[in-house]
Amino acid sequence: MPSSASSAPRLPEAFTPSARRALSRADPTLGALMKRVGAFRMELSPLHSPFAALARSIVFQQLHGKAAATIFERVSVQVGTGRDFTPEALLATPEKALREAGLSANKMAALQDLARKTLEGTVPPLARVRRMSDEALIEHFTQVRGIGQWTVEMLLMFRLGRPDVLPVDDFGVRKGFMLAYGLKEMPKPKALLEYGERWRPWRSVASWYMWRATELSWEPSEG
């Protein structure tokens, strides 16, 4: 994407029938998968605060959804809910209270690092985030302890609606590709990245369909 993303197309609305036809022409196998799955129905969650969104991602890592949601709710009770969930409030919350809310030592340290880096400007405010490129956001956000590239890619896709994200390390995307393309094993991230060049500028769309491919039934002869 260009250095400024403020005028870039945003999913799901930007994926028009003409864009769908262009992607099908660029990759007939993907076109067949899209036809089998049906309409592109990716749903976005609103992004009101990069700090809060990343904090939630940290809490949810390596936990089942219900357990993680419970812990994040308890943390929010200690720190503040809605607009009151700020980096200043988190840093002012006693560590004992955060631990009692269910945070591990590593996650507490990651949240505190996130708060400090938000105050320092490494994690930009929302208005600036909307103008920054995918690459710049990955570079900024992954400076936070506990935030890896995959976490940022999920935010780019499902919070910001960025159309050209390809999470090559995602298990589901790789498995979906293996199934849809009739491979015997999942592609290596580098190979998937190279193949995905033909999906530009709609790699987020292709990724969504790879996830859907894992939900389909595949006969041994299908490919």
Protein Blocks (a to p, Z undefined) as FASTA:
>chain_A
ZZblklgccdfklmcfklmmmmmmmmmmlmmmmmmnopcfbdcdddfbfklmmmmmmmmg
opafklmmmmmmmmmmmnogcjllcfklmmmpcfklmmmnopafklmmmmmmmmmmmmno
maccfklmmmpcfklmmmmmmmpghiafklmmmmmmmmnopabbccfkbmklmmmmmmmn
opabdcdfklmmmmmmmmpcclmmmmmmmmmmmmpccdfkbZZ
